[in-house]
Amino acid sequence: MKVEFERRRQKAVVFVALLLFQLLLVFLQIWLFVMVLEHLIAGNYEPAVPAALASLGIMGINIWMLRGVMRLTA
């Protein structure tokens, strides 16, 4: 019984850590969007491709984290 409680508590701590990391990724994504939008309005198109690649990287991290959460709840 105690072992199961500790295991559940550890899962909760990992889940909260993943949520906080997800919050950081959301803020990074919003910053990338605003930065690219400001450059596009100014007529500068160069940052769009690196920002798109960074967004794809963030999407990959999100998929990896989702798979981890699915494995954590199973």
Secondary structure, DSSP 8 states (H G I E B T S, - for coil): -HHHHHHHHHHHHHHHHHHHHHHHHHHHHHHHHHHHHHHHHTT--TTHHHHHHHHHHHHHHHHHHHHHHHHHH-
